[in-house]
Each structure stands twice: as structure tokens, then as C-alpha cells.
Amino acid sequence: MTKNVKNSGENWIDPDDAPPLTQQWFDGADVYRGTTLVRRGRPKQEKTKQHVSLRLDPEVIESFKAAGPGWQVRINEALRKAAGL
């Protein structure tokens, strides 16, 4: 009968070990004021955009995407111009 040998590997790290608490770790931690989480990132806009589902010809999408990043903004600008806004 063959013996069952478990190979834990030489680089095995105990998953129960806590990560080192470095300044970089603290810099990425959530910040609270009292019990309120301080939100990071872009502030909320007063006038937000509305999410819609829109079906467009593939050629139209490819044309806007071919010009690089920001294609959705350019579509929005084209629609605003077509609507006279």
C-alpha cells in the first residue's frame, strides 16, 4: 500500500498569520469620524446622469471607440448637440 504524503511546499505561509501593520497599510485603511465612514474619491455631483439602456448600430459604437477613451462622453456630447442643448 502507498503512503499518503502531504506536500505543504517550502513557501507555505500560515493563513492565520496577520499581515504586518505598516504605514502603507494604515494609509489604505478606512477612515471614520465617530461612527461615520469618511468617503473617498470623487465627490457626488449635484446633477447626476441617468442610466439608460440604448441600442445603437455596431458601426456607430466602433466609430466612437476608435477615437480612444471617453467614447461615452463623446456620444453624450453628440446627442446633446443633436437635441439642441
C-alpha positions as CSV (number, residue, x, y, z in Angstrom):
1,M,0.0,0.0,0.0
2,T,1.3,3.5,-0.8
3,K,1.8,6.1,1.8
4,N,-0.2,9.4,1.6
5,V,2.3,12.2,1.8
6,K,1.1,15.8,2.1
7,N,3.3,18.3,0.5
8,S,3.0,21.7,2.0
9,G,5.8,23.2,-0.1
10,E,8.7,25.2,1.1
11,N,7.0,28.6,0.7
12,W,3.9,27.8,2.7
13,I,2.6,30.6,4.9
14,D,0.2,30.1,7.7
15,P,-3.1,31.8,6.7
16,D,-3.8,32.6,10.3
17,D,-0.7,34.9,10.4
18,A,-1.7,38.6,10.4
19,P,-0.1,40.8,7.8
20,P,2.5,43.3,9.0
21,L,1.0,46.6,10.1
22,T,3.0,49.1,8.1
23,Q,2.3,52.8,7.4
24,Q,1.3,51.8,3.9
25,W,-1.4,49.5,5.3
26,F,-2.7,52.3,7.6
27,D,-2.8,54.8,4.8
28,G,-5.1,52.5,2.8
29,A,-7.4,51.8,5.8
30,D,-11.0,53.2,6.1
31,V,-11.2,56.5,7.9
32,Y,-14.1,57.1,10.4
33,R,-15.3,60.3,12.1
34,G,-17.1,58.9,15.1
35,T,-19.2,56.1,13.6
36,T,-19.5,57.7,10.1
37,L,-17.3,56.4,7.3
38,V,-15.4,59.2,5.5
39,R,-16.0,58.6,1.8
40,R,-13.0,59.0,-0.6
41,G,-12.9,59.5,-4.3
42,R,-14.9,61.8,-6.5
43,P,-17.5,63.9,-4.6
44,K,-21.1,63.5,-5.6
45,Q,-22.3,65.8,-8.4
46,E,-25.3,68.0,-7.9
47,K,-26.7,67.0,-11.4
48,T,-26.1,63.3,-11.9
49,K,-26.5,61.4,-15.2
50,Q,-29.3,59.0,-15.7
51,H,-28.6,55.3,-16.6
52,V,-30.4,54.2,-19.7
53,S,-30.2,51.1,-22.0
54,L,-29.8,52.2,-25.6
55,R,-29.4,50.0,-28.7
56,L,-27.1,51.5,-31.3
57,D,-25.6,50.2,-34.6
58,P,-22.3,48.5,-34.1
59,E,-20.6,50.8,-36.6
60,V,-21.6,53.8,-34.5
61,I,-20.1,52.3,-31.3
62,E,-16.9,51.3,-33.1
63,S,-16.5,54.7,-34.6
64,F,-16.7,56.4,-31.2
65,K,-14.5,53.8,-29.6
66,A,-11.9,54.1,-32.3
67,A,-11.2,57.7,-31.2
68,G,-10.0,56.4,-27.8
69,P,-11.1,56.7,-24.2
70,G,-14.0,58.9,-23.4
71,W,-16.2,57.5,-26.2
72,Q,-19.3,57.5,-23.9
73,V,-18.8,61.2,-23.2
74,R,-18.4,61.9,-26.9
75,I,-21.7,60.1,-27.6
76,N,-23.4,62.2,-24.9
77,E,-22.0,65.4,-26.4
78,A,-23.2,64.3,-29.9
79,L,-26.7,63.6,-28.5
80,R,-26.8,67.0,-26.7
81,K,-25.8,68.8,-29.9
82,A,-28.5,66.9,-31.9
83,A,-31.1,67.8,-29.2
84,G,-30.1,71.5,-29.4
85,L,-28.7,71.6,-25.9
